[in-house]
Amino acid sequence: AITRHYTFNITYKNITRLCNTRSVVTVNGKFPGPRLVAREGDQVLVKVVNQVSYNITIHWHGIRQLTSGWADGPAYVTQCPIKTGQSYTYNFTITGQRGTLLWHAHISWLRSSVYGPIIILPKRNESYPFRKPYKEFPILFGEWFNVDPEAIIAQALQTGAGPNVSDAYTINGLPGPLYNCSSKDTFKLKVKPGKTYLLRLINAALNDELFFSIANHTLTVVEADAIYVKPFDADTLLISPGQTTNVLLKTKPASPSAIFFMSARPYFTGRGSIDNSTTAAILEYSHPSNSSRKVPLFKPTLPPINATGFVANFTRKFRSLANAKFPANVPQTVDRKFFFTVGLGTNPCPANTTCQGPTNTTKFSASINNVSFALPSVALLQSYFFGMSNGVFTSDFPQNPPVTFNYTGTPPNNTNVSNGTKALILRFNTSVELVLQGTSILGAESHPLHLHGFNFFVVGQGFGNYDPNKDPANFNLIDPIERNTAGVPAGGWIAIRFLADNPGVWFMHCHLDVHTSWGLRMAWVVLDGPQPNQKLQPPPSDLPSC
Ligand code: C2O
């Protein structure tokens, strides 16, 4: 294992997409940002230098951060933001993980342009549990906004309205030829015939779960969220924000006289409008001779926007490898069981404000167990570590019985949620079972829930209301998928299990940023264990203060 040093300069850069030029917040002037490459076991030091006028933090999404919570990155949860002109060095070691993850800004909506791949190679002398690919490529999905996303979310929170949606989806930062004024901004993947390629798919989009397919090619899924899976073939994938999926692409034995689109567009069942446009990139075979002749173009067929049945079938295909080399350490017994509702709701419109929320006296809100989480003004981890939690957060969660919910789409008379900064406290090594139930109060919508600091096993999922008497009998405790982000189905539930073996304060939230901004987020506190390596390390000296 070695130590790898990176410098991330947060700078403005003029970027033009869709014939619209905007000054965009970037890392090192790149959009999407640079690759972070390491091997399992390596120590990684990333010095982040803030040269823009926004506060910033960076999150290493999916990195376990064992006892190194200070390097996790969510603003006001594990750290205060890095202010203009300041720097902070994230210092962590990659333990027990290999595969694809992503890094991204974790404050407000800066993730819209501040994101990039994390590529964790196996240890030296270790190989993939699948055929060695000829070449590897990261494929990042994102969104392009013609207007500054920081202004969009600030205005939406002020007026209580739903924010404006983006102007295009992107593949490796490029919208592709199906948008106006965009054909030159098309990502091209050049391949040779008869080879196997590893595509590292990353959904960094702010607010959209995406279907993805490559015309006339079948993909073999081999890894998700930096965990190897039992390989399976798929023509179309669903990938939610925060999720990563490694697929093998086997190219045709001889170069076909054709080009192929690789396309992505959203899966969405919620209310309100969404941009249902398609981003496309080109898969192009090398033609040693006459490469300029006109050839047919094939486009993939993607599922309809609300294809919940497809999504449920697809997510059920994921299974952990669960073999001797890569075991699935599913907690077989449970110390604490929780049932949380997740979904949208409302907050009363403040006095003297004109709101444009679901009604003109309310603004949009989102909650876990009816509590809409308010970010504190000091970082939770600092206040916890220094024993100054008083007035910063309370530990009365989950205290209320969950709000009555239904999945028929008829909202209750009162959709208002309560607000608070509450944390759930766990003893070290508690094994947790958590059922996340979608409420459907303002429409059945899927919520890709992301847990920091842990991987969890998705032991069950279903539609309708979770039944504690019947559903556990069908839990998969043998080879369930292990991941860090999983969709709570539209009008349904998932059950997850994890071992709370990582001391610190850990955020959990919907990875659709609009829902996070509305309060669909919470914090877990995991106490220190008895051994020295089971304790949260003290903070680094350059940790920013609020
Ligand atoms: Cu990828 Cu809390 O985020």
Boltz pocket constraint, residues with backbone or C-beta under 6 A from the ligand:
constraints:
  - pocket:
      binder: B
      contacts: [[A, 59], [A, 61], [A, 74], [A, 104], [A, 106], [A, 242], [A, 450], [A, 452], [A, 507], [A, 509], [A, 511]]
      max_distance: 6.0
